[in-house]
Each structure stands twice: as structure tokens, then as C-alpha cells.
Amino acid sequence: MALVSAREVLRTAYDKGYAVAQINTNNLEWTKAILLTVQDLKSPVIIGASEGAIKYMGGFNVVASLVKAMIKDLNITVPIVLHLDHGSYEGCKKAIEAGFSSVMFDGSHFSIDENYEKSKEIVDLANSRGISVELEVGTIGGEEDGVMGSGEEADVDECVKMGSLDLSMLAAGIGNVHGPYPDNWKGLNFDLLKRISDAVRKPLVLHGGTGIPEDMIKKAISLGIAKINVNTELQLAFAAATRRYVMEGKDQDMKAKGFDPRKLLKYGFEDICGVIRTKLAMFGSVNKAS
């Protein structure tokens, strides 16, 4: 199956009361783990790639080519969206040209008027090519590829203004943060989420899906969240599994060629597959692939 836009995938999730996971990729193993797991569970998925990860992997064309080729060679038949995560204005244009099927323009650090004008340009360009767009209002707390967000909660009127554009999904700050949540975290602001959802009436996005309790996840979905981003939790699992491989001395087993990077990375690969399975079940997207 070719890459698909997130527009219909998320609209279906929004209408039917479940959420589609955005799992960020960091390398070949991540991409393979995502694709094989969603195929097995018959779930749609959004493969996210930040500009930092794209640079690390070799560029926009490398990432797009890798995902498309792997879909073909692994015989993946469920809907797959390739999405630029927290994209800059120029980054969105590069992703569109490289063949991404979805982009996020993060103009949340601009004034609302400048965010709106730049967002409109990206929306018009993307829609002309059948590519879905995510926009953001209110900064998401924590760090994402070196960009710090203070966690400013979104203004409902600003959400309505951005939602008037022909976007596919809107990310709004509701107390969520990137990375692990601190012990004194107050939780998601569900009152604000409901006001935004009632006013915008389009699929909403929850960034910072790592560590949010399941009851909060399910309530957020019931209030209009149709896309949930997960990255840090997989990175933590991968790091722990890789550390375990080394601590068990498997890399020193010369007879078994434990130094082979494919054996080292397999530990992390298997553990991130497990995290993905848990998240898809929690978000309700298992067996939802059309």
C-alpha cells in the first residue's frame, strides 16, 4: 500500500472514538518495528519524523525512500502516514517535495497572526497535493530536538482561528509535555480540552503521550483527541534493552558473534515492538485498519 494522508484516517478515528498513534522513527530498526507491529495488529499508524531525526538519518529523501521501500518489501497493507513532526516553515516544504504524506507546521512560537498566515500558506500548498497538515496553538511543554516549550495552554479563540483553515488536525497545549512527566505534574486540563473540542470540532492531537495514565488517555480520546504522539517511551525501552544486552555480557561472546550490531539492536527492537503493541491497544486502534 502507498503512503496515505492522515485526513481520512484521523476523521474516521475522531468519528468512531479511538486515536491513531504517531510513533516517531529514529532509524531503520524503529521503522521496521512500527510497520511489522501495526501490520500484525491491523492498525493504522502515523510514522513521525522530527527534523533532528531526519538530519541524523541522512535527509528528507532518505526517510521517505526508506519508509516507502519498507512498506513495499514487507508487504504492509494497513494505512501508513509519513508525517513531519514539529516542522519549520522550510522543513514542511522539503518534506512535501520529498514525498511525505503529512506535515506538521509548528508556528506556535510566532504571534497568532503570523502563525495563521504562515500556516495558511503551508495548508494551501499541502492540500493542493493531497497532503494532510497539523497545526499547533499553545506551546507543548518540555524539549523536542533542542526546542524548549514552556507548556503554555492554548487559547480557545486562537484555536478557533487556526481551526478555520482547512487543516486535518490541531495540536493544542492542555498541560501536556514532551518527555517524562515530572512528579508534580498537575495532569491534563480536560475543561480546556472540552472547550477547544466543542469550538473547533476537528480531530485534535495530544503530544507527549509518554507517561500519561490510561484513564487520562481514554478521557482525552472521548473529548476529541484522535492522534497521540509517543516517542520518549520507546527511546527509554530501547536504551534499557540495549544496556541489558551489554550488562549480560552478550557483546563479549565471540563464539556467538555477540558483537554483531544486528544482535545488539535486536534487544531494543523487540522491546519497542512491545511498547507499540501496548499503546495501540490503549488508544483503541487495533483492528481498525480498513
C-alpha positions in Angstrom: 0.0 0.0 0.0 1.2 3.5 -0.8 1.5 6.2 1.9 -1.8 7.8 2.7 -2.8 11.2 4.0 -3.8 11.5 7.7 -7.0 13.4 6.9 -9.4 10.4 6.4 -7.5 8.2 8.8 -8.0 10.7 11.6 -11.5 11.7 10.7 -12.5 8.1 11.0 -10.8 7.8 14.4 -12.4 11.0 15.5 -15.9 9.9 14.5 -15.6 6.4 15.9 -13.9 7.3 19.2 -10.4 6.0 19.1 -7.0 7.5 18.5 -4.2 6.8 15.9 -0.7 6.6 17.3 2.1 8.7 16.0 5.2 6.7 16.6 8.4 8.6 15.8 11.1 6.8 14.0 14.8 7.2 14.7 16.4 4.7 12.4 15.8 1.6 10.3 15.0 -0.6 13.4 12.4 1.8 14.6 10.7 2.0 11.2 10.7 -1.8 10.8 9.3 -2.3 14.4 6.5 0.2 13.7 5.5 -1.4 10.4 5.6 -5.0 11.4 3.7 -4.3 14.7 0.9 -2.4 13.1 0.5 -4.9 10.3 0.2 -7.7 12.9 -2.4 -5.8 14.9 -4.2 -4.4 11.8 -3.9 -0.9 13.0 -3.4 2.4 11.1 -0.3 4.4 12.2 1.4 7.7 11.7 5.2 7.4 11.4 6.6 10.7 12.7 10.0 12.1 11.9 11.4 15.2 13.5 13.7 17.4 11.6 16.5 16.4 14.0 15.9 12.7 13.3 15.7 13.4 9.6 19.1 15.1 9.7 20.5 12.1 11.7 19.1 9.6 9.2 20.5 11.4 6.2 17.8 13.7 4.9 14.1 14.0 3.9 14.5 11.9 0.8 16.3 9.1 2.7 13.5 8.9 5.3 10.7 9.0 2.6 12.5 6.4 0.5 13.2 4.1 3.5 9.6 4.1 4.6 8.1 3.6 1.1 10.6 0.8 0.3 10.0 -1.0 3.6 6.2 -0.8 3.1 6.7 -2.5 -0.3 9.2 -5.1 0.7 7.4 -6.1 4.0 4.0 -6.3 2.2 2.4 -3.8 4.5 -1.3 -3.4 3.8 -2.6 -1.2 6.6 -2.8 2.6 6.2 0.6 4.2 6.9 1.1 8.0 7.1 4.6 9.5 7.0 4.4 12.8 9.0 6.9 15.6 9.6 6.8 16.3 13.4 7.2 19.9 14.6 8.2 21.1 11.2 9.6 24.5 10.4 8.2 26.6 7.5 11.1 25.5 5.2 11.1 21.9 6.7 7.4 21.5 5.7 8.2 22.4 2.1 11.2 20.0 2.0 9.0 17.2 3.4 6.3 17.8 0.8 8.8 17.7 -2.0 10.4 14.5 -0.7 7.1 12.7 -0.6 5.9 12.8 3.0 2.1 12.3 3.1 1.6 14.6 6.1 3.3 17.6 7.7 3.1 19.5 11.0 3.8 23.2 10.8 4.8 24.3 14.3 4.3 28.1 14.3 3.3 28.2 18.0 6.3 30.4 18.8 5.1 33.1 16.5 2.3 35.6 17.2 -1.1 34.2 16.4 -1.4 36.4 13.4 2.0 35.3 11.9 1.3 31.7 12.9 -2.0 31.9 11.0 -0.5 33.5 7.8 2.4 31.0 7.6 0.0 28.1 8.4 -2.4 29.1 5.7 0.5 29.0 3.1 1.5 25.5 4.2 -2.1 24.3 4.3 -2.8 25.6 0.8 0.4 24.0 -0.6 -0.1 20.7 1.1 -3.8 20.4 0.3 -3.1 21.1 -3.4 -1.0 17.8 -3.3 -3.4 15.8 -1.1 -1.1 16.0 1.9 -2.5 16.4 5.4 -1.5 19.2 7.8 -1.2 19.5 11.6 -1.0 22.9 13.2 -0.3 23.9 16.8 -1.6 26.5 19.2 -0.1 26.9 22.6 3.4 25.5 23.2 3.9 21.9 24.4 6.0 21.8 27.5 9.4 20.1 27.5 12.1 19.7 24.9 11.8 18.5 21.3 15.0 18.3 19.3 16.5 21.2 21.2 13.4 23.4 21.2 12.1 24.1 24.6 8.4 24.7 25.2 7.2 26.2 28.5 3.8 24.4 28.3 1.6 27.4 27.6 -2.0 26.3 27.5 -3.8 27.1 24.3 -6.3 30.0 23.9 -9.7 28.8 22.7 -10.2 31.7 20.4 -6.8 31.2 18.8 -7.7 27.5 18.3 -10.9 28.6 16.5 -8.9 30.9 14.3 -6.4 28.2 13.3 -9.2 25.7 13.0 -10.9 27.8 10.4 -8.1 26.8 8.0 -8.6 23.6 6.0 -6.3 21.6 8.3 -6.6 17.9 9.1 -5.7 18.1 12.8 -4.9 20.6 15.5 -2.4 20.3 18.4 -3.4 22.4 21.4 -1.4 22.7 24.6 -3.6 21.4 27.5 -0.9 20.8 30.1 0.9 18.0 28.2 4.7 17.9 27.9 7.4 16.2 25.8 9.4 13.6 27.6 8.8 12.0 31.1 6.3 13.8 33.3 7.6 15.4 36.5 6.3 14.2 39.9 4.4 17.4 40.5 2.6 17.4 37.1 -1.0 18.6 37.5 -2.4 16.4 34.8 -4.3 17.3 31.6 -6.7 20.2 31.6 -9.8 18.4 30.5 -12.1 21.5 30.9 -9.9 23.4 28.4 -9.8 20.3 26.1 -13.6 20.1 26.0 -13.9 23.8 25.3 -11.4 23.6 22.4 -13.0 20.4 21.1 -16.6 21.9 21.2 -15.4 25.1 19.5 -13.2 23.6 16.8 -14.9 20.2 16.0 -12.0 18.7 14.2 -9.5 15.9 15.2 -7.2 17.1 18.0 -3.7 15.9 18.7 -2.1 15.1 22.1 1.6 15.5 22.1 3.7 14.0 24.9 1.9 10.6 25.1 4.7 9.1 27.2 3.7 8.5 30.8 0.1 9.8 30.7 -2.1 7.4 32.7 -4.5 5.2 30.7 -7.6 6.8 32.3 -6.5 10.2 31.2 -5.7 8.9 27.7 -9.2 7.4 27.3 -10.9 10.5 28.6 -8.9 12.7 26.2 -10.0 10.5 23.3 -13.6 10.8 24.4 -13.2 14.6 24.2 -11.9 14.7 20.7 -8.2 13.6 20.7 -7.7 11.5 17.6 -3.9 11.4 17.4 -1.5 10.7 20.2 2.3 11.1 19.9 4.7 8.6 21.5 8.5 8.8 21.3 10.3 9.0 24.6 8.8 5.8 26.0 10.2 3.8 23.1 13.6 5.5 23.4 13.7 4.6 27.1 12.8 1.0 26.4 15.3 0.7 23.6 18.1 2.1 25.8 17.2 -0.2 28.7 17.2 -3.3 26.5 20.5 -2.3 24.9 22.0 -1.8 28.3 20.8 -5.2 29.4 22.4 -6.9 26.4 25.8 -5.3 27.3 25.4 -5.9 31.1 24.7 -9.6 30.5 28.0 -9.7 28.6 26.4 -10.9 25.3 28.5 -8.4 23.3 31.6 -10.2 24.6 30.5 -13.7 23.4 32.9 -14.2 20.5 31.7 -17.6 19.6 28.1 -16.4 19.1 29.4 -13.2 17.5 27.7 -11.1 20.1 29.5 -8.0 18.8 27.3 -8.2 15.7 25.2 -4.9 15.8 22.2 -6.7 14.5 22.2 -8.9 17.6 22.7 -5.9 19.9 19.9 -3.9 18.2 17.5 -6.8 18.2 17.1 -6.5 22.0 15.9 -2.9 21.6 13.9 -3.7 18.6 11.9 -6.4 20.4 11.2 -4.1 23.4 10.0 -1.2 21.3 7.6 -3.6 19.5 6.2 -4.4 22.9 5.6 -0.7 23.8 3.9 -0.1 20.4 1.6 -3.0 21.0 0.6 -1.6 24.4 0.0 1.9 23.0 -2.1 0.7 20.1 -4.4 -1.3 22.4 -4.7 1.6 24.8 -5.6 4.0 22.0 -8.2 1.6 20.6 -6.8 1.4 17.1 -6.2 -2.4 16.9 -8.2 -4.0 14.1 -9.3 -0.6 12.8 -7.3 -0.7 9.6 -9.7 -0.6 6.6 
